[in-house]
Amino acid sequence: MLSENIKAIRKSKGLSQEELAIKLNVVRQTVSKWENGLSVPDSDLLISISEALETPVSTLLGETVTEQTADELKALSEKLEVINLQLAQRKTRRRKLLHWLFLSLCAVIVSISAALIAYNSPYLTWDYRDPETAVFGAAFHTFEWLFVRTAPLLLTGAALGAFLTRKKV
């Protein structure tokens, strides 16, 4: 079993006995003896063989190695195709969502700007001796001050984001 598995896996990896021997720092005749069942590698060499052949030791020792049939490869190919299609659809949905979020952000920024222009800073005429008006006026002034300074950058970024995430034809 071990001898057959070493030989089958070596051949499936496209290695000659000489190439495998070089990887393991042994002579070619040693590999030949393993494959013909005339000798058995020790545990350290068995681990080295599994690393060189990129195969688990359990496969070398017991599991039979079979080549995949065309039907198995076709089934695997179809599964990969379905996965790729799902990933492409997810990417498209994510791009659409980002696009609409950027467009919505642009609309919100324009709406808030229009509202602030229409109100014409009403907090300037308020009576700040009243504590409720003073707190609300200060909060409104802070919001307006921050908005006026960040809105151009946010609008530019949102417009650029909407442009970059648009559907390309």
C-alpha positions in Angstrom: 0.0 0.0 0.0 2.7 2.5 1.0 4.8 1.6 -2.0 1.9 2.0 -4.4 0.9 5.3 -2.9 4.4 6.8 -3.0 4.7 5.9 -6.7 1.2 7.1 -7.6 1.5 10.4 -5.9 5.0 11.0 -7.2 3.8 10.4 -10.7 0.8 12.6 -10.3 3.0 15.4 -9.1 5.2 14.9 -12.2 8.3 14.0 -10.3 10.9 11.4 -11.4 12.5 9.1 -8.8 15.7 11.1 -9.1 13.9 14.4 -8.4 12.1 13.0 -5.4 15.4 11.6 -4.2 17.1 15.0 -4.5 14.3 16.6 -2.4 14.7 13.9 0.3 18.6 13.8 0.2 18.7 10.1 -0.6 19.8 8.2 -3.7 17.4 7.2 -6.4 17.8 3.6 -5.6 16.3 4.2 -2.2 13.2 5.7 -3.8 13.0 2.7 -6.2 13.2 0.2 -3.2 10.3 2.1 -1.5 8.2 2.0 -4.6 8.9 -1.7 -5.2 8.2 -2.6 -1.6 11.8 -3.8 -0.9 12.2 -1.4 2.0 10.2 1.0 4.0 11.2 4.6 5.0 11.6 5.4 8.7 9.2 7.8 10.4 11.3 10.9 9.8 11.7 10.1 6.1 8.0 9.4 5.9 7.3 12.9 7.1 9.8 14.3 4.7 8.2 12.3 1.8 4.7 13.7 2.8 6.1 17.2 2.7 8.0 16.7 -0.5 4.9 15.3 -2.2 2.5 17.8 -0.4 0.4 14.9 0.8 -0.7 13.9 4.3 1.1 11.0 5.9 -2.3 9.2 6.3 -2.7 9.2 2.5 0.7 7.7 2.1 0.1 5.0 4.7 -3.5 3.9 4.1 -5.8 5.8 2.0 -5.8 4.5 -1.6 -4.9 7.1 -4.1 -7.2 7.3 -7.1 -7.1 9.6 -10.0 -10.1 11.9 -10.3 -12.4 10.9 -13.2 -13.6 13.3 -15.8 -17.1 13.3 -14.1 -15.6 14.4 -10.8 -13.6 17.1 -12.4 -16.7 18.3 -14.3 -18.8 18.4 -11.1 -16.1 20.3 -9.3 -15.8 22.7 -12.2 -19.6 23.3 -12.1 -19.5 24.0 -8.4 -16.7 26.5 -8.8 -18.7 28.2 -11.6 -21.7 28.5 -9.3 -19.6 29.9 -6.5 -18.0 32.4 -8.9 -21.4 33.5 -10.1 -22.6 34.0 -6.6 -19.6 36.1 -5.7 -20.1 38.2 -8.8 -23.8 38.8 -7.9 -22.8 39.7 -4.3 -20.2 42.2 -5.7 -22.8 43.7 -8.0 -25.3 44.1 -5.2 -22.7 45.7 -2.9 -21.8 48.1 -5.6 -25.4 49.1 -6.2 -25.9 49.6 -2.5 -22.9 51.8 -2.2 -24.0 53.8 -5.3 -27.4 54.5 -3.8 -25.9 55.4 -0.4 -23.6 57.9 -2.0 -26.5 59.4 -4.0 -28.6 59.5 -0.9 -25.8 61.3 1.0 -25.6 63.9 -1.8 -29.4 64.5 -1.6 -29.3 64.8 2.2 -26.4 67.3 2.1 -28.2 69.4 -0.6 -31.4 69.3 1.4 -29.8 70.4 4.7 -28.0 73.2 2.8 -31.3 74.4 1.3 -32.9 74.3 4.8 -30.1 76.3 6.3 -30.3 78.9 3.5 -34.1 79.1 3.9 -33.8 79.7 7.7 -31.2 82.3 7.2 -29.6 81.6 10.6 -32.6 82.3 12.9 -30.6 81.6 16.0 -29.0 85.1 15.7 -32.2 86.8 16.8 -33.0 84.5 19.7 -33.2 85.6 23.3 -30.3 83.8 24.9 -31.3 84.8 28.5 -33.7 81.9 28.4 -31.7 78.8 29.3 -33.6 76.5 26.9 -33.1 78.8 24.0 -29.5 79.4 24.8 -28.7 75.6 24.8 -30.7 75.0 21.7 -29.2 78.0 20.0 -25.7 77.0 20.8 -26.3 73.5 19.6 -27.9 74.7 16.4 -25.0 77.2 15.8 -22.5 74.3 16.4 -24.3 72.1 13.9 -24.5 74.8 11.3 -20.9 75.8 11.8 -19.7 72.2 11.4 -22.0 71.5 8.5 -21.0 74.6 6.5 -17.3 73.6 6.8 -17.7 69.9 6.1 -20.5 69.8 3.6 -18.4 70.8 0.6 -16.0 67.9 1.3 -18.7 65.5 2.1 -20.6 66.4 -1.1 -17.5 66.1 -3.2 -16.7 62.7 -1.7 -20.2 61.4 -2.1 -20.4 62.6 -5.7 -17.1 61.0 -6.5 -18.2 57.8 -4.7 -21.5 57.8 -6.7 -19.5 58.3 -9.9 -17.0 55.5 -9.1 -19.7 53.0 -8.2 -22.0 53.7 -11.2 -22.9 50.8 -13.4 -20.4 50.5 -16.2 -21.8 49.6 -19.5 
